[in-house]
Amino acid sequence: MTLDKARVGQKIVIKDILDENIRVQAIRLGLYKGANVVCSAKIPFGPIIVGNKFQEIAVGRELAKKIEIDIVS
């Protein structure tokens, strides 16, 4: 499953970021393999907002399709 299919309120573990260039940049934002995040919001036809500890990050839909996740709850 990819991040673009997550629902608001779901707790998520990031399994993999498929694009290596994006993976390097995502690490700087706290999004890395094994990171636990929460889907805070989904803007219709826009980004997915994920909460990671004390910050929220907007992830564009096309990028979200390249982030594999597992649902925790």
CORWOGI-V507888 format. One record per backbone hydrogen bond with DSSP energy under -0.5 kcal/mol. NH is the residue of the N-H (numbers start at 1). CO is the residue of the C=O. If there is no record, write none. Layout:
nh & co
NH & CO
NH & CO
This chain:
nh & co
3 & 64
3 & 67
4 & 64
5 & 2
6 & 3
9 & 39
10 & 7
12 & 37
13 & 70
14 & 35
15 & 13
15 & 68
16 & 68
18 & 16
18 & 66
20 & 18
23 & 19
24 & 20
25 & 21
26 & 22
27 & 23
28 & 24
28 & 25
29 & 25
29 & 26
30 & 27
31 & 26
32 & 30
34 & 14
35 & 32
37 & 12
37 & 35
38 & 51
39 & 10
40 & 38
40 & 49
41 & 49
43 & 47
46 & 43
48 & 59
49 & 41
50 & 48
50 & 57
51 & 38
52 & 55
54 & 52
55 & 52
57 & 50
59 & 48
59 & 57
60 & 58
64 & 60
65 & 61
66 & 63
67 & 64
68 & 16
68 & 66
69 & 1
70 & 13
72 & 11
73 & 11
